């Protein structure tokens, strides 16, 4: 029989017809197989069972010669039987082709049938073996090739999606944290990664358009006074203590505002550095605003189906409380207990509403708690103002110790560590519901950080005003000395040339912009130090003590004091938000601050994820992250607007330093825009810009653009 159809016994085992026959025999009765086809399949089964290969009396050979599957097979059979068997008529061939089409439809619908997995796998194997063999005539190979390429394309898309997921930074690390601590702790690391991505773009803008052009195209170090360390500071300019305070060579570098020259164009490319510096400073806020609003709109769309907590409260708790991303048994137990507790709390809340209580005592305790917290906020603000004013006196003194040099940063960092636990202790007097107490705690910490930051800014403005007065006196003295020099040169009849003074010996002003940038950089570095030391001592060392001394201690250290630390989500997120606020404000005066922040976020991801996995335990109550994402983004948006006001104030009202920075020689910083429009654009553009720059038009335009971004991302 095999010789009749042109197949040898070896290739017969590889032919799709033989491989799929056993599966087709298992199909249900209503699968659409005709009696003619079942006769053929029965012959195939007998052929496989009897191990018949080429027998002239086999039932399969007769059936195959009966059906004209291909002209080649009909001719062979006719030759073999001596013309005794004739070909089928055209009607019979059309009927056979119709049955083949039915089999193709059956194969295409096998994937959608509600069969068990074993039967689906058999169907998948059958489809893979027969799908490419159903083509007709010369198009059979092309059809098989098309099917093969379709499968490869589907596999490529699936692998590419997996590759994109694998390329997301720290995705597996965050998933590991999420499986042990739930999505609430993982939301902090997702927020940290988002902040890193945003700051990476800001870093690219600042270094690509400001820092690198100044290094490659600008004047080199030592060519002018603003790029040279003064003579009396050169002996200690490379000391570690000097560089740690960002003085010496660090002060006169591309990290700070004062290093950049005020030439309108630099280098052979005629690059307009002052204009680029101003536009990057404003563009930093514009890009950040756009990204924050877009992310808030996206989060609102994703959480739009959550509903209100007060609508169908028990139904929401029953069907949506579980966090399916938890992969740790301890976290799952905590989540189970948290859900049970939330049901009990809801029932108790209904019962508590029916009870009578001493409402006057409750109100008195809440008023007392708020008074104490307001006193704490006011005291922290006054303390910061006091130490900043004191640091102004220290700046005129020599031989200062390490504490006197870093007193402002130390005090602000200690207030950020001490005040939140103190507020939480005082809040016990209020006896709020835990969810309400958490919101109050977040609001008070926010007020603490915001008050400390703005107190620091007000104290800096006083220092800037003093430096402006000092700078004006130095400018007057320098102008008088230059006039006397040029007068003497004119009287002697010699050619007028600049005075032969080395750049290191030139008397220069205090450069208040660089001083402000140094304060922000020192504050950021101090915050990094306090964060890392707190994690090392407060989390890791505490975990080591609990772990190794628990066996020989008087009480259970894990269940009692001190126990393992929990990851404080709210404090870490608020610290991250206000650190970003300092970056937004300080990057205009210290372009290198963005690079420092990128390094800080990069190291924080690895350092804090290690600390969480090695030193912390899951929270007793695991909250879903979806309800806090937009809350954090809302705080970030508020801090963005609050960070914009000081920068706009300095740009619009304070005069820039006369001998440092890209805007030196101008009355106000924004004049670089007017200069560009007047010299490089037609006259009517300048008039149009003067009308458009009206604050009455700018503020509504900002709000309209904000609404447009929100509506664009809302379905």
C-alpha positions as CSV (number, residue, x, y, z in Angstrom):
1,X,0.0,0.0,0.0
2,X,2.8,2.4,0.8
3,X,4.3,1.9,-2.5
4,X,0.9,2.6,-4.1
5,X,0.9,6.1,-2.6
6,X,4.6,6.7,-2.9
7,X,5.5,6.4,0.8
8,X,8.0,4.1,2.5
9,X,7.4,2.4,5.9
10,X,9.7,4.9,7.7
11,X,8.1,8.1,6.3
12,X,4.7,6.6,7.1
13,X,5.3,7.1,10.9
14,X,6.0,10.8,10.3
15,X,3.0,11.5,8.0
16,X,0.4,13.7,9.6
17,X,-2.4,11.5,8.5
18,X,-1.1,8.5,10.5
19,X,-0.2,10.7,13.6
20,X,-3.6,12.3,13.7
21,X,-5.8,9.3,13.0
22,X,-5.8,8.1,16.6
23,X,-7.0,11.5,17.8
24,X,-9.8,11.9,15.2
25,X,-11.2,8.5,16.3
26,X,-11.7,10.0,19.8
27,X,-13.8,12.9,18.5
28,X,-17.5,12.9,19.6
29,X,-20.2,11.5,17.3
30,X,-21.4,14.9,16.3
31,X,-18.1,16.2,15.2
32,X,-19.2,16.2,11.5
33,X,-17.3,13.2,10.1
34,X,-18.9,11.4,7.3
35,X,-19.2,7.7,7.0
36,X,-16.8,7.7,4.1
37,X,-14.1,9.5,6.2
38,X,-14.7,7.2,9.2
39,X,-14.1,4.2,6.9
40,X,-10.8,5.7,6.0
41,X,-9.8,6.5,9.6
42,X,-10.8,2.9,10.6
43,X,-8.5,1.6,8.0
44,X,-5.7,3.8,9.3
45,X,-6.2,2.4,12.8
46,X,-6.1,-1.2,11.6
47,X,-3.0,-0.4,9.6
48,X,-1.3,0.9,12.7
49,X,-2.4,-2.0,14.9
50,X,-1.4,-4.8,12.4
51,X,1.9,-3.0,11.5
52,X,1.0,-3.6,7.8
53,X,3.5,-2.0,5.4
54,X,2.7,-2.2,1.7
55,X,0.5,-5.3,1.8
56,X,-1.5,-5.6,-1.5
57,X,-4.5,-7.0,0.4
58,X,-4.6,-4.2,3.0
59,X,-7.9,-2.4,3.4
60,X,-6.2,1.0,3.5
61,X,-4.7,0.6,0.0
62,X,-8.1,-0.1,-1.5
63,X,-9.7,2.9,0.2
64,X,-6.8,5.2,-0.8
65,X,-7.1,4.1,-4.3
66,X,-10.8,4.8,-4.2
67,X,-10.4,8.4,-3.2
68,X,-8.6,10.7,-5.6
69,X,-6.7,12.8,-2.9
70,X,-4.3,13.8,-5.7
71,X,-4.0,13.0,-9.4
72,X,-0.6,11.4,-8.6
73,X,-2.3,8.9,-6.3
74,X,-5.1,8.1,-8.8
75,X,-2.6,7.4,-11.6
76,X,-0.6,5.1,-9.4
77,X,-3.6,3.1,-8.3
78,X,-4.9,2.9,-11.9
79,X,-1.6,1.6,-13.0
80,X,-1.5,-0.9,-10.2
81,X,-5.0,-2.3,-10.8
82,X,-4.8,-2.3,-14.5
83,X,-7.5,0.3,-15.0
84,X,-10.1,-1.8,-13.1
85,X,-10.8,1.1,-10.7
86,X,-12.0,4.3,-12.3
87,X,-11.7,7.8,-10.9
88,X,-14.5,9.4,-9.0
89,X,-16.9,11.7,-10.8
90,X,-16.8,15.5,-10.5
91,X,-19.7,15.5,-8.1
92,X,-18.0,13.0,-5.8
93,X,-14.8,15.1,-5.8
94,X,-16.7,18.2,-4.9
95,X,-18.4,16.4,-2.0
96,X,-14.9,15.3,-0.8
97,X,-13.6,18.8,-1.0
98,X,-16.6,20.0,1.0
99,X,-15.8,17.5,3.7
100,X,-12.2,18.8,3.8
101,X,-13.5,22.3,4.3
102,X,-15.6,21.0,7.2
103,X,-12.5,19.5,8.8
104,X,-10.8,22.9,8.5
105,X,-13.6,24.6,10.3
106,X,-13.5,21.9,13.0
107,X,-9.8,22.4,13.5
108,X,-10.2,26.2,13.7
109,X,-12.9,25.8,16.4
110,X,-11.0,23.3,18.6
111,X,-9.3,26.0,20.6
112,X,-12.6,27.4,21.7
113,X,-14.3,24.1,22.8
114,X,-14.9,23.6,26.6
115,X,-12.8,20.5,26.8
116,X,-10.5,19.3,29.6
117,X,-6.8,20.2,29.4
118,X,-5.7,16.8,28.3
119,X,-8.1,16.9,25.4
120,X,-7.1,20.4,24.6
121,X,-3.5,19.4,24.4
122,X,-4.4,16.6,22.0
123,X,-6.4,19.1,19.9
124,X,-3.5,21.4,19.9
125,X,-1.2,18.7,18.7
126,X,-3.7,17.7,16.0
127,X,-4.0,21.3,14.8
128,X,-0.2,21.7,14.6
129,X,0.2,18.5,12.6
130,X,-2.7,19.1,10.1
131,X,-3.0,22.8,9.8
132,X,-0.3,23.1,7.3
133,X,-1.4,20.1,5.2
134,X,-4.9,21.4,4.3
135,X,-3.8,23.5,1.4
136,X,-4.8,22.5,-2.1
137,X,-2.5,21.9,-5.1
138,X,0.4,24.3,-5.6
139,X,-0.7,26.6,-2.8
140,X,-0.1,24.0,-0.1
141,X,3.5,25.0,0.7
142,X,2.6,28.7,0.8
143,X,-0.3,28.0,3.1
144,X,1.9,26.0,5.5
145,X,4.5,28.7,5.4
146,X,1.9,31.4,6.2
147,X,0.6,29.3,9.2
148,X,4.2,28.8,10.5
149,X,5.0,32.5,10.2
150,X,1.8,33.5,12.0
151,X,2.7,31.2,14.9
152,X,6.2,32.6,15.0
153,X,4.9,36.2,15.0
154,X,2.5,35.4,17.9
155,X,5.4,33.9,19.8
156,X,7.7,36.8,19.0
157,X,5.1,39.3,20.4
158,X,4.7,37.3,23.6
159,X,8.5,37.1,24.0
160,X,8.8,40.8,23.3
161,X,6.2,41.7,25.9
162,X,8.2,39.6,28.4
163,X,11.3,41.3,27.3
164,X,9.8,44.8,27.9
165,X,8.6,43.7,31.4
166,X,12.1,42.4,32.1
167,X,13.6,45.8,31.0
168,X,11.5,47.8,33.5
169,X,14.0,48.9,36.1
170,X,13.8,47.0,39.4
171,X,10.6,45.2,38.4
172,X,11.6,41.9,39.9
173,X,12.9,43.5,43.0
174,X,9.6,45.4,43.6
175,X,7.7,42.2,42.9
176,X,9.7,40.4,45.5
177,X,8.9,43.2,48.1
178,X,5.3,43.1,47.0
179,X,5.0,39.4,47.5
180,X,6.3,39.7,51.1
181,X,4.8,43.0,52.3
182,X,1.8,43.6,50.1
183,X,1.1,46.3,47.5
184,X,1.1,49.1,50.1
185,X,4.8,48.8,50.8
186,X,5.5,48.2,47.1
187,X,3.7,51.4,46.2
188,X,6.5,53.4,47.9
189,X,9.1,51.7,45.7
190,X,7.0,52.2,42.6
191,X,6.7,55.9,43.6
192,X,10.5,56.0,44.1
193,X,11.1,54.5,40.7
194,X,8.7,57.0,39.1
195,X,10.6,59.8,40.8
196,X,13.9,58.4,39.6
197,X,12.5,58.4,36.0
198,X,11.3,62.0,36.2
199,X,14.6,63.2,37.7
200,X,16.6,61.3,35.1
201,X,14.8,63.4,32.4
202,X,15.5,66.6,34.4
203,X,19.1,65.5,34.7
204,X,19.3,65.0,30.9
205,X,17.9,68.5,30.3
206,X,20.2,70.2,32.8
207,X,23.4,68.5,31.9
208,X,22.7,68.2,28.1
209,X,21.7,71.9,27.6
210,X,23.6,73.7,30.4
211,X,26.5,71.8,32.0
212,X,28.1,70.1,29.1
213,X,28.0,73.1,26.7
214,X,29.7,75.2,29.4
215,X,32.4,72.6,29.8
216,X,33.0,72.1,26.1
217,X,32.4,75.6,24.7
218,X,32.9,78.0,27.6
219,X,36.0,79.5,29.0
220,X,38.3,77.2,31.0
221,X,39.0,77.2,34.7
222,X,41.2,80.1,35.8
223,X,40.5,82.4,32.8
224,X,38.2,84.8,34.6
225,X,37.6,85.6,38.3
226,X,34.2,83.7,38.6
227,X,36.0,80.5,37.5
228,X,39.0,80.9,39.8
229,X,39.4,80.1,43.5
230,X,40.5,83.3,45.4
231,X,44.1,83.5,46.4
232,X,43.5,83.4,50.1
233,X,41.4,80.2,49.7
234,X,43.7,78.2,47.5
235,X,45.8,76.6,50.3
236,X,42.7,74.8,51.7
237,X,40.7,74.5,48.5
238,X,41.3,70.7,48.2
239,X,40.9,69.8,51.8
240,X,38.3,67.2,52.5
241,X,36.5,69.4,55.1
242,X,36.4,72.2,52.6
243,X,35.0,70.1,49.8
244,X,32.6,68.4,52.2
245,X,31.1,71.9,52.9
246,X,31.0,72.5,49.1
247,X,33.6,75.3,49.2
248,X,36.9,75.6,47.6
249,X,37.1,74.0,44.1
250,X,33.6,72.6,44.5
251,X,32.2,76.1,44.9
252,X,33.9,77.4,41.8
253,X,32.7,74.5,39.5
254,X,29.8,73.7,37.2
255,X,27.8,72.5,40.2
256,X,26.8,76.0,41.1
257,X,25.3,79.1,39.4
258,X,28.2,81.4,39.9
259,X,30.6,79.4,37.6
260,X,28.6,80.1,34.4
261,X,29.7,83.1,32.2
262,X,27.3,85.9,31.0
263,X,28.5,85.9,27.4
264,X,25.5,85.9,25.1
265,X,27.0,83.2,22.9
266,X,29.9,80.8,23.6
267,X,32.1,78.7,21.4
268,X,32.2,78.2,17.6
269,X,28.6,77.1,17.7
270,X,27.5,80.5,19.1
271,X,25.5,78.6,21.8
272,X,23.3,81.0,23.8
273,X,24.1,79.7,27.3
274,X,22.2,82.4,29.4
275,X,19.0,81.8,27.4
276,X,19.4,78.0,27.7
277,X,20.0,78.3,31.5
278,X,16.8,80.3,31.9
279,X,14.7,78.1,29.7
280,X,15.9,74.9,31.3
281,X,15.1,76.4,34.8
282,X,11.6,77.2,33.7
283,X,11.2,74.0,31.7
284,X,12.0,71.9,34.7
285,X,8.8,73.1,36.4
286,X,6.8,72.8,33.2
287,X,7.8,69.3,32.5
288,X,7.3,68.2,36.1
289,X,3.8,69.8,36.2
290,X,2.8,68.0,33.0
291,X,4.1,64.6,34.2
292,X,2.5,64.9,37.7
293,X,-0.9,65.9,36.3
294,X,-0.8,63.1,33.6
295,X,0.1,60.5,36.2
296,X,-2.7,61.7,38.5
297,X,-5.2,61.4,35.6
298,X,-4.0,58.0,34.8
299,X,-4.3,56.8,38.4
300,X,-7.8,58.3,38.6
301,X,-8.8,56.3,35.5
302,X,-7.4,53.1,36.9
303,X,-9.1,53.4,40.3
304,X,-12.4,54.8,38.9
305,X,-14.2,51.6,39.6
306,X,-13.4,51.4,43.2
307,X,-16.4,53.3,44.3
308,X,-16.9,55.2,47.5
309,X,-16.1,53.5,50.8
310,X,-19.5,54.5,52.1
311,X,-21.5,52.8,49.3
312,X,-22.2,49.2,49.9
313,X,-19.6,49.0,52.6
314,X,-19.9,45.4,53.6
315,X,-20.1,44.2,49.9
316,X,-16.9,46.1,49.0
317,X,-15.1,44.6,52.1
318,X,-16.3,41.1,51.2
319,X,-15.4,41.0,47.5
320,X,-12.5,43.5,47.1
321,X,-10.6,43.5,50.4
322,X,-8.1,40.7,49.6
323,X,-4.8,41.6,48.0
324,X,-4.1,38.9,45.5
325,X,-0.5,40.0,45.0
326,X,0.5,38.7,48.5
327,X,2.9,35.7,48.3
328,X,4.1,35.4,51.8
329,X,2.2,33.4,54.5
330,X,2.9,35.9,57.3
331,X,1.6,38.8,55.2
332,X,-1.4,36.7,54.2
333,X,-2.2,36.0,57.9
334,X,-1.9,39.7,58.7
335,X,-4.2,40.5,55.8
336,X,-6.7,38.0,56.9
337,X,-6.6,39.4,60.4
338,X,-6.9,42.9,59.0
339,X,-10.0,42.0,57.0
340,X,-11.6,40.4,60.0
341,X,-10.8,43.4,62.1
342,X,-12.3,45.8,59.5
343,X,-15.5,43.8,59.6
344,X,-15.6,44.0,63.4
345,X,-14.8,47.7,63.3
346,X,-17.7,48.4,60.9
347,X,-20.0,46.5,63.2
348,X,-18.6,48.3,66.2
349,X,-18.9,51.6,64.5
350,X,-22.6,51.1,64.1
351,X,-23.0,50.1,67.7
352,X,-20.9,53.0,68.9
353,X,-23.2,55.4,67.1
354,X,-26.0,54.3,69.4
355,X,-24.0,54.8,72.6
356,X,-23.9,57.9,74.7
357,X,-20.4,59.3,75.5
358,X,-18.9,62.2,77.3
359,X,-18.7,64.5,74.3
360,X,-17.4,67.4,76.2
361,X,-14.4,65.5,77.5
362,X,-13.7,64.2,74.0
363,X,-13.8,67.7,72.5
364,X,-11.5,69.0,75.3
365,X,-8.9,66.3,74.6
366,X,-9.0,66.9,70.9
367,X,-8.6,70.7,71.3
368,X,-5.7,70.1,73.8
369,X,-4.0,67.8,71.3
370,X,-4.3,70.3,68.5
371,X,-2.9,73.1,70.8
372,X,0.1,71.0,71.7
373,X,0.8,70.1,68.1
374,X,0.5,73.7,67.0
375,X,3.0,74.6,69.7
376,X,5.3,72.0,68.4
377,X,5.0,73.3,64.8
378,X,5.6,76.9,66.0
379,X,8.5,75.9,68.1
380,X,10.2,74.0,65.3
381,X,9.7,76.9,62.9
382,X,11.2,79.4,65.4
383,X,14.1,77.0,66.1
384,X,14.9,76.8,62.3
385,X,14.7,80.6,62.0
386,X,17.0,81.0,65.0
387,X,19.7,78.7,63.8
388,X,19.7,80.2,60.3
389,X,20.1,83.7,61.7
390,X,22.8,82.3,63.9
391,X,24.6,80.7,60.9
392,X,24.8,84.2,59.3
393,X,26.9,85.3,62.3
394,X,29.0,82.2,62.0
395,X,29.7,83.0,58.4
396,X,31.8,86.0,59.4
397,X,33.8,84.0,61.9
398,X,36.9,81.8,61.5
399,X,37.9,78.5,63.0
400,X,34.4,77.1,63.3
401,X,33.8,73.6,64.4
402,X,31.9,70.9,62.4
403,X,28.7,71.5,64.4
404,X,28.7,75.3,63.8
405,X,29.2,74.8,60.1
406,X,26.3,72.3,59.7
407,X,24.0,73.4,62.5
408,X,21.1,74.3,60.2
409,X,21.1,70.9,58.4
410,X,21.5,69.0,61.7
411,X,18.6,70.8,63.4
412,X,16.2,70.4,60.4
413,X,17.1,66.7,60.1
414,X,16.6,66.1,63.9
415,X,13.2,67.9,63.8
416,X,12.1,65.6,61.0
417,X,13.1,62.6,63.1
418,X,11.7,63.7,66.5
419,X,8.4,65.5,65.6
420,X,6.5,62.8,63.8
421,X,6.6,60.3,66.6
422,X,5.8,63.1,69.1
423,X,2.7,64.1,67.1
424,X,1.6,60.4,66.9
425,X,1.9,60.2,70.7
426,X,-0.1,63.3,71.2
427,X,-2.8,62.1,68.7
428,X,-3.6,59.3,71.1
429,X,-5.6,61.9,73.1
430,X,-8.0,62.4,70.2
431,X,-9.2,58.8,70.0
432,X,-9.9,59.0,66.3
433,X,-10.6,56.0,64.1
434,X,-7.3,54.6,62.8
435,X,-8.1,55.7,59.2
436,X,-9.0,59.2,60.3
437,X,-5.9,59.3,62.6
438,X,-3.7,58.4,59.7
439,X,-5.0,61.3,57.6
440,X,-4.5,63.7,60.5
441,X,-0.9,62.4,61.0
442,X,-0.1,62.8,57.3
443,X,-1.5,66.3,57.3
444,X,0.5,67.3,60.4
445,X,3.8,65.9,59.1
446,X,3.1,67.7,55.8
447,X,2.5,70.9,57.8
448,X,5.7,70.3,59.7
449,X,7.9,69.8,56.6
450,X,6.2,72.7,54.8
451,X,6.6,75.0,57.7
452,X,10.3,74.1,58.2
453,X,11.0,74.5,54.5
454,X,9.4,77.9,54.2
455,X,10.9,79.1,57.5
456,X,14.3,78.1,56.0
457,X,13.4,80.1,52.9
458,X,12.4,83.2,54.8
459,X,15.7,83.1,56.7
460,X,17.6,82.6,53.5
461,X,15.9,85.7,52.0
462,X,17.1,87.8,54.9
463,X,20.6,86.4,54.3
464,X,20.3,87.2,50.6
465,X,19.3,90.8,51.3
466,X,22.4,91.2,53.5
467,X,24.5,89.8,50.7
468,X,22.9,92.2,48.2
469,X,23.9,95.1,50.4
470,X,27.4,93.8,50.7
471,X,27.6,93.2,47.0
472,X,26.5,96.7,46.2
473,X,29.2,98.2,48.3
474,X,31.9,96.0,46.7
475,X,30.5,96.9,43.2
476,X,30.8,100.6,44.0
477,X,34.4,100.2,45.3
478,X,35.3,98.2,42.2
479,X,33.8,100.8,39.9
480,X,35.6,103.6,41.6
481,X,39.0,101.7,41.4
482,X,38.5,101.0,37.7
483,X,37.6,104.7,37.0
484,X,40.8,105.8,38.7
485,X,42.9,103.3,36.8
486,X,41.5,104.3,33.4
487,X,41.9,108.0,34.3
488,X,45.5,107.5,35.1
489,X,46.1,105.6,31.9
490,X,44.5,108.3,29.9
491,X,46.6,111.0,31.5
492,X,49.8,109.1,30.8
493,X,48.8,108.9,27.1
494,X,49.3,105.1,26.9
495,X,46.9,102.6,25.3
496,X,43.9,101.8,27.4
497,X,44.0,98.1,28.5
498,X,42.4,96.2,31.3
499,X,44.2,96.3,34.6
500,X,46.9,93.5,34.8
501,X,45.4,91.7,37.7
502,X,45.4,87.9,38.1
503,X,41.9,86.5,38.3
504,X,42.6,85.0,41.7
505,X,43.4,88.4,43.1
506,X,40.3,90.2,41.9
507,X,37.9,91.4,44.7
508,X,34.6,89.7,44.1
509,X,31.1,89.9,45.6
510,X,29.5,87.2,47.7
511,X,27.3,85.8,44.8
512,X,24.1,85.2,46.7
513,X,22.8,82.7,44.1
514,X,25.8,80.3,44.8
515,X,25.3,80.7,48.5
516,X,21.6,79.7,48.2
517,X,22.6,76.7,46.0
518,X,25.2,75.6,48.6
519,X,22.6,75.7,51.3
520,X,20.2,73.5,49.3
521,X,23.0,71.0,48.4
522,X,24.1,70.7,52.0
523,X,20.5,70.2,53.1
524,X,20.0,67.4,50.5
525,X,23.3,65.7,51.5
526,X,22.4,66.0,55.2
527,X,19.0,64.4,54.5
528,X,20.7,61.5,52.7
529,X,23.0,60.9,55.6
530,X,20.3,61.0,58.2
531,X,18.1,58.6,56.1
532,X,20.9,56.0,55.7
533,X,22.1,56.2,59.3
534,X,18.5,55.9,60.6
535,X,17.9,52.7,58.5
536,X,21.3,51.2,59.5
537,X,20.8,51.8,63.2
538,X,17.0,52.0,63.6
539,X,16.2,49.0,61.4
540,X,19.2,46.8,60.7
541,X,20.9,47.0,64.1
542,X,17.6,46.7,65.8
543,X,16.8,43.5,63.8
544,X,20.2,42.0,64.7
545,X,19.7,42.6,68.4
546,X,16.2,41.1,68.3
547,X,17.3,38.2,66.3
548,X,20.4,37.1,68.2
549,X,19.6,38.2,71.8
550,X,16.0,36.9,71.8
551,X,17.2,33.4,73.0
552,X,18.9,34.7,76.1
553,X,16.7,37.6,77.1
554,X,14.2,38.0,79.9
555,X,11.2,38.5,77.7
556,X,10.3,37.8,74.1
557,X,12.0,40.6,72.1
558,X,10.1,39.8,68.9
559,X,6.6,40.0,70.5
560,X,7.5,42.8,73.0
561,X,9.9,45.6,73.1
562,X,11.8,46.5,70.8
563,X,10.5,43.9,68.2
564,X,11.2,44.2,64.5
565,X,10.5,47.5,62.8
566,X,7.8,48.1,60.3
567,X,8.3,50.1,57.1
568,X,6.9,53.6,57.7
569,X,5.2,54.3,54.3
570,X,3.8,57.7,55.0
571,X,7.0,59.1,56.5
572,X,9.2,57.8,53.7
573,X,6.9,59.1,51.0
574,X,6.5,62.5,52.6
575,X,10.3,62.7,53.0
576,X,10.7,61.8,49.3
577,X,8.1,64.5,48.3
578,X,9.8,67.3,50.2
579,X,13.2,66.3,49.1
580,X,11.9,66.7,45.5
581,X,10.6,70.1,46.5
582,X,14.2,71.1,47.6
583,X,15.5,69.8,44.2
584,X,13.0,71.9,42.3
585,X,13.9,75.0,44.2
586,X,17.6,74.5,44.4
587,X,18.3,73.3,40.9
588,X,18.0,76.8,39.5
589,X,20.9,77.9,41.7
590,X,22.8,74.6,41.7
591,X,22.5,72.7,38.4
592,X,24.5,69.8,39.8
593,X,21.9,69.2,42.5
594,X,19.8,67.2,40.0
595,X,22.7,64.8,39.5
596,X,23.1,64.4,43.2
597,X,19.4,63.6,43.6
598,X,19.6,61.0,40.8
599,X,22.4,59.2,42.7
600,X,20.4,59.5,45.9
601,X,17.3,57.9,44.4
602,X,19.4,55.2,42.7
603,X,21.2,54.2,45.9
604,X,17.9,54.5,47.9
605,X,16.2,51.9,45.7
606,X,18.9,49.2,46.5
607,X,19.6,50.3,50.1
608,X,15.9,50.5,51.2
609,X,14.8,47.4,49.4
610,X,17.6,45.5,51.1
611,X,16.7,47.0,54.5
612,X,13.0,46.1,54.0
613,X,13.7,42.5,53.1
614,X,16.3,41.9,55.8
615,X,15.2,44.1,58.7
616,X,11.4,44.9,58.6
617,X,8.3,42.8,59.1
618,X,4.9,43.2,57.3
619,X,2.4,45.6,58.7
620,X,-0.3,44.4,61.1
621,X,-2.8,46.1,58.8
622,X,-2.1,45.8,55.1
623,X,-3.7,48.7,53.1
624,X,-4.3,48.6,49.4
625,X,-2.0,50.9,47.5
626,X,-4.6,52.1,45.0
627,X,-6.2,54.4,47.5
628,X,-3.0,56.3,48.3
629,X,-1.3,56.7,44.9
630,X,-3.2,59.9,44.0
631,X,-2.9,61.2,47.5
632,X,0.9,61.1,47.3
633,X,0.8,62.6,43.8
634,X,-1.5,65.4,45.1
635,X,1.0,66.2,47.8
636,X,3.7,66.3,45.1
637,X,1.7,68.6,43.0
638,X,1.1,71.0,45.9
639,X,4.8,71.0,46.8
640,X,5.6,71.7,43.1
641,X,3.5,74.9,43.2
642,X,4.9,75.9,46.5
643,X,8.5,75.3,45.2
644,X,7.7,77.5,42.1
645,X,6.9,80.6,44.1
646,X,10.4,81.3,45.6
647,X,12.0,80.8,42.3
648,X,9.6,83.1,40.5
649,X,10.1,85.7,43.3
650,X,13.9,85.7,42.9
651,X,13.6,85.9,39.1
652,X,11.1,88.7,39.0
653,X,12.2,90.9,42.0
654,X,15.8,90.3,43.1
655,X,18.7,91.7,41.0
656,X,21.3,89.1,40.0
657,X,24.9,89.3,41.2
658,X,27.1,91.7,39.2
659,X,30.2,89.4,38.9
660,X,28.9,85.8,38.7
661,X,26.3,83.7,36.9
662,X,24.9,83.8,33.4
663,X,22.6,86.9,34.2
664,X,25.3,89.2,35.6
665,X,25.1,92.7,34.3
666,X,21.3,92.7,34.0
667,X,18.8,94.3,36.3
668,X,16.5,91.2,36.5
669,X,17.1,87.7,35.4
670,X,14.1,87.5,33.0
671,X,15.6,90.3,30.9
672,X,17.5,87.6,29.0
673,X,14.2,86.8,27.3
674,X,13.5,90.4,26.3
675,X,17.1,90.7,25.0
676,X,16.7,87.7,22.8
677,X,13.3,88.9,21.4
678,X,14.6,92.4,20.7
679,X,17.7,91.3,18.9
680,X,16.6,88.2,17.1
681,X,12.9,88.7,16.4
682,X,10.9,91.4,14.5
683,X,9.6,94.3,16.5
684,X,6.0,93.2,16.6
685,X,7.0,90.0,18.4
686,X,8.5,92.1,21.3
687,X,5.2,94.0,21.7
688,X,3.2,90.7,21.5
689,X,5.4,89.2,24.2
690,X,5.0,92.2,26.5
691,X,1.2,91.7,26.3
692,X,1.4,87.9,26.7
693,X,3.8,88.2,29.7
694,X,1.0,89.9,31.7
695,X,0.4,87.9,34.9
696,X,-3.3,88.2,34.4
697,X,-2.9,86.0,31.3
698,X,-0.2,83.7,32.4
699,X,-2.0,82.4,35.5
700,X,-5.3,81.5,33.6
701,X,-3.2,79.9,30.9
702,X,-1.5,77.6,33.4
703,X,-4.8,76.5,34.9
704,X,-6.3,76.0,31.4
705,X,-3.4,73.9,30.3
706,X,-3.7,71.9,33.5
707,X,-7.4,71.2,32.8
708,X,-6.6,70.3,29.2
709,X,-4.1,67.6,30.3
710,X,-6.6,66.2,32.8
711,X,-9.4,66.1,30.2
712,X,-7.1,64.6,27.7
713,X,-6.3,61.7,30.0
714,X,-9.9,61.2,31.1
715,X,-12.0,58.8,29.1
